[in-house]
């Protein structure tokens, strides 16, 4: 049986480390990334810094497929990075994430929505 190769990126945590509706802050090559498990159990990797202010999104509330900045209430779509509520009006980056075995890989060089990290 052929061994499958690991995905691109770096291992940031184990699949079981993040509970549903929660987030974990990791830093990859000086880029802060929020690893988020949405209400449906799906994992996402987004830029951790709110586009409205220098606030960590990983400290916010996760609901459905969104994360809300705890400081000013802007919500971001975890799949697209788009802000859904004001005061934020700029998207945050969305990074490639893959689970291989129990390892969670994030590749900050593969930005899925084309938004550069702040």
C-alpha positions in Angstrom: 0.0 0.0 0.0 1.4 3.4 -1.0 1.9 6.0 1.7 0.2 9.3 1.0 2.3 12.4 1.2 1.6 15.1 3.8 -0.3 18.2 2.6 1.6 21.5 2.0 2.1 23.8 5.0 2.9 23.1 8.6 1.3 21.2 11.4 -0.5 23.6 13.7 -2.4 21.3 16.0 -4.2 18.0 16.2 -7.7 17.6 14.8 -9.1 16.9 18.3 -7.5 20.1 19.8 -10.3 22.4 18.7 -13.9 22.0 19.9 -16.9 22.9 17.9 -17.6 26.7 18.0 -14.1 27.5 19.1 -10.9 28.9 17.8 -7.1 28.5 18.4 -4.5 31.2 17.7 -1.3 30.0 16.0 1.5 31.9 14.4 3.1 30.7 11.1 6.1 32.6 9.7 5.0 35.7 11.7 1.4 35.5 10.4 -1.2 35.2 13.1 -3.8 32.6 12.0 -7.1 31.6 13.7 -7.9 27.9 13.4 -11.6 27.8 13.8 -14.1 24.9 14.1 -17.5 26.1 13.0 -20.9 25.0 14.4 -21.0 22.2 11.9 -17.6 20.7 12.9 -15.7 22.0 9.8 -12.2 23.5 10.3 -11.1 26.8 8.8 -7.9 28.9 8.8 -8.3 32.7 8.6 -6.2 35.7 9.4 -6.5 36.3 13.1 -6.4 40.1 12.9 -9.7 41.9 12.5 -9.6 44.1 9.4 -11.3 47.0 11.4 -8.9 47.1 14.3 -5.8 45.2 15.6 -8.0 42.7 17.5 -7.5 38.9 17.7 -10.5 37.2 16.0 -9.6 33.9 17.7 -11.0 35.4 21.0 -14.4 36.0 19.4 -17.6 34.0 19.3 -18.1 31.3 16.6 -21.7 30.8 15.3 -22.6 28.8 12.2 -19.8 29.5 9.7 -18.9 32.9 11.1 -16.6 34.4 13.8 -17.4 37.6 15.5 -14.8 40.1 16.7 -15.3 40.5 20.4 -14.3 44.2 20.5 -16.6 45.9 17.9 -18.9 43.1 16.7 -17.9 42.6 13.1 -18.6 39.1 11.9 -16.6 37.4 9.2 -17.5 34.4 7.0 -15.1 31.6 7.7 -15.1 30.3 4.1 -14.7 33.6 2.2 -13.1 36.0 4.9 -15.8 38.6 3.9 -17.1 40.8 6.7 -20.8 40.3 7.2 -21.4 43.2 9.6 -19.9 46.7 10.2 -17.7 48.3 11.3 -15.3 46.1 9.3 -15.6 46.4 5.5 -12.4 44.7 4.4 -12.1 40.9 4.2 -9.5 38.9 6.2 -7.3 36.2 4.5 -8.5 32.6 4.2 -5.7 30.0 4.1 -5.5 26.5 2.8 -6.1 23.9 5.6 -5.9 20.2 5.4 -6.3 17.3 7.9 -3.9 14.4 7.4 -4.4 11.6 9.9 -5.0 13.7 13.1 -2.5 16.5 12.0 -4.0 19.8 10.9 -1.9 21.6 8.3 -2.1 25.2 7.3 -0.3 26.7 4.3 -0.1 30.5 4.7 1.5 30.7 1.2 -1.8 29.4 -0.3 -4.3 32.2 0.3 -7.7 31.0 -0.9 -9.4 34.4 -1.2 -6.5 36.5 -2.5 -6.4 38.8 0.6 -2.8 39.5 1.9 -2.2 39.2 5.6 -2.0 42.5 7.4 
